[in-house]
Amino acid sequence: MQLAAEHDDEIVGFVCIETFTHPRRKGNGYLGTYLHQEFRGTGLGSIMTGLILKVAEEQGVHKVNQELVVDDEYWVRILQEHGFDVEGTRRDAFHGGDGRYHDTLMMGKILDDET
């Protein structure tokens, strides 16, 4: 599942959910997100996230996960607004462009009540 946002014939953002194929990961997917810095604060990230989660729910996805840098307050806030919970922290799991290691958050949302 993929959605992209365009402005002046350029892709400025996207969201995608890749579902796992292994039977033991049935119904689980991983959320990927990107939004160009100039479009943060416009509501576009939240709109795209809401749309892709709706598509995932309609397609029977049970749970969606994402791992993101702790310092990315923009996406952390959006995911929390859409019902994601912090499920854990991984220390020094991301090496940034600043040459430093950063902690990451494991976040997840259950889309249905099926067990």
TAUR-V435555 format. One record per pair of residues at least 6 apart in sequence whose C-alpha atoms are under 7 Angstrom apart, sorted by the first residue. I is the first residue (numbers start at 1). J is the second residue. D is the distance in Angstrom with one decimal. If there is no record, write none. Layout:
I,J,D
I,J,D
//
This chain:
1,16,5.4
1,17,5.3
1,18,6.6
2,15,5.9
2,16,4.2
2,17,6.6
3,14,5.5
3,15,5.4
3,16,6.3
3,52,7.0
4,11,6.6
4,13,5.7
4,14,4.1
4,15,6.6
5,11,5.7
5,12,5.7
5,13,5.0
5,14,6.0
6,12,5.5
12,35,5.9
12,36,5.3
13,34,5.2
13,35,4.1
13,36,6.0
14,33,5.9
14,34,5.4
14,35,6.6
15,32,5.6
15,33,4.5
15,34,6.5
15,48,6.5
15,49,6.6
15,52,6.9
16,31,5.7
16,32,5.2
16,33,6.7
16,52,6.9
17,29,5.9
17,30,5.3
17,31,4.5
17,32,6.3
18,29,5.3
18,30,5.3
18,31,6.7
19,28,5.8
19,29,4.0
19,30,6.4
20,26,6.5
20,28,6.1
20,29,5.9
27,61,4.7
27,62,4.7
27,63,6.4
28,61,6.2
28,62,5.9
28,63,4.9
28,64,5.8
29,63,6.3
29,64,4.8
29,65,6.3
30,64,5.6
30,65,4.9
30,66,5.7
31,64,6.4
31,65,6.0
31,66,5.3
35,45,6.6
46,78,5.8
57,111,6.1
61,111,6.9
62,110,5.9
62,111,5.2
62,112,5.6
63,109,5.6
63,110,4.3
63,111,5.5
64,108,5.6
64,109,5.4
64,110,6.5
65,107,5.7
65,108,4.2
65,109,6.5
66,106,6.0
66,107,5.3
66,108,6.3
67,104,6.3
67,105,5.5
67,106,4.6
67,107,6.2
68,104,5.2
68,105,5.4
68,106,6.9
69,102,6.6
69,103,6.0
69,104,4.3
69,105,6.2
70,103,5.8
70,104,5.0
70,105,5.6
83,109,6.2
84,107,6.0
84,108,5.1
84,109,4.6
85,107,5.4
85,108,5.5
85,109,6.4
86,105,6.6
86,106,5.9
86,107,4.4
86,108,6.7
87,106,5.4
87,107,5.3
87,108,6.7
88,105,5.9
88,106,5.1
89,103,6.8
89,104,5.7
89,105,4.6
89,106,6.0
90,103,5.6
90,104,5.2
90,105,6.4
91,102,7.0
91,103,4.4
91,104,6.6
92,101,4.9
92,102,4.7
92,103,4.6
93,101,6.8
93,102,6.2
93,103,5.6
93,104,6.1
94,101,5.5
94,102,5.1
94,103,6.5
94,104,6.8
95,101,4.4
95,102,6.3
96,102,7.0
//
